[in-house]
Amino acid sequence: MNNEKNHTVNIYFDESGKANETLHLMGAILFPQDYYLHHQEKLDKIIKNAGIHWTSYGGHTAIRDSIKILLSDVLSHHHLMKMNVISYDINKVEFNSKPIKPIISDIVDRTIYTKFPERVVYGLIRKYDKTLS
């Protein structure tokens, strides 16, 4: 008998860091689609209308209140969600890739834009159903 459970989930991915910056972040959050659909109106109002951009946030009251609501709601349902973040230094990736560049010239781009996102997302879905048991 197969005891595996199937869950439809939403995954949201984003990255930060400009080409000239040393530190970059890639992250993703996963939560059940049912959760999103149940809270869609509130979440869409906050996410789509509040203009939450963490790097430009300067303390504006409406945005601060939206962030508080969003974080409070997320934390109250933390057992349903998973989040992964990778922090990397582009200079270290470039340096560590030097021995491979003669063989795979685009190794840096392959690592950053293929392997890192794969690791972030795969880490979310791997054994997700077991976290709900």
N, C-alpha and C positions, 0 to 999 in steps of 0.2 A: 504494500500500500504506500502511495506517495503522500507524505505529509508536508510537502513543500507548499508555501504560501506565495501567492503572487500579489504584489502591491503596485499600483500605478502611482508613480511619484513625479514630482516636478523638481528639476534641478536648474538652478540659476548660477551662472558662471560670470566672473568678471576679473579683470586684471588692472593693475595700476603701475605707474612708472612710465616716464618718457624715455626715449632712446638715450638722452644725455645724462640720465640719472643712474646712479650706481645700484640702488636698492629697488627691487621690483617685487610685487606681490601678485599671486594668482590665488583665487579662492572660489569656492562653490558651496552652495547650501542646498540640501535636499529635504523635502518634506512631502508627506502624502498628498496626492492630488485632492482627496476628499477634504483635507484640512484647508487647502487653498480655496476650494469651492465654497466651503462653509463660511470662510472669513473673507471672501473675495472683495466685497464692497469696501470693507474697512481697509484691507491691505492695499487695494488699488488706489483708494483715496490718499493714503499716506505715500505710497511708493511713486505713483505716477503724477500726483499733483503737488507734493510738498517740495520737490526739487532737492532731495537729499543728496548732496555731494560732500562726502566726508572731508575732503581736502580743502574745500572752500567754506566750510561751516564756520561762522563767526559768532555764534551765540544768539542768532535771531530767534525770538520767542516761539513763533509758530513752528519753525523747523525743529527747535529743541523739544517742543511738546510732541510733535510727530515722532521723533526719534524715541522719546520715552514710551509712547504708546506701542510702537513697533517692537522695541526691545522687551517691554513688559509682556506683550502677547507672546513673543517668541520664547521667552524664558518660561512662561507658564505651560508651554507645550514642548519643552526641550526634549522630552523622552521620544518624541516622534521625529525629531530632526537630527541631521548630521551636518557637520561643516568641516571642510578641509581648507587649509591655507598653506601655500608654499611661498617662502621668502627666498629670493635668490639675488646674487650679485652678478650682474651681467659681465663684469670684468673677470670674475673667477670662472664663469662658464667659458668665456673666450680663451682664457689662459689654459684651462684644463683640456680644451678641445684642440690645441695646437698639434699634438701628435697624430690626431685623426684627420685633420683638415686636408692633407695631401690625398687621402683616400676618399673622404666624403666632404667635399668642399662646403656644403651647406649644413654641416653638423650642428652649428650653433642655432640656426633657425629651426632645424628638425627637433633639437632638444627643447627649445623654449616653446615653440608653437605646436609641437606634436606630443612629445613625451611628458612634459610637465602637465598640460591639461589632462592627458590620459590618466596620469597618476592621481590628480585631484579628483576627477570624476569617478574613476574606478574605485578609489578609496571610499567613496560615498556609498556606492551600490554593493560593494563586496560585503556579504553577510548581513545586509540590511534587514532581511526578514527575521534573522535571529535576534536582532535588537528589540523586536516587537514582542517576542515571546515572553 
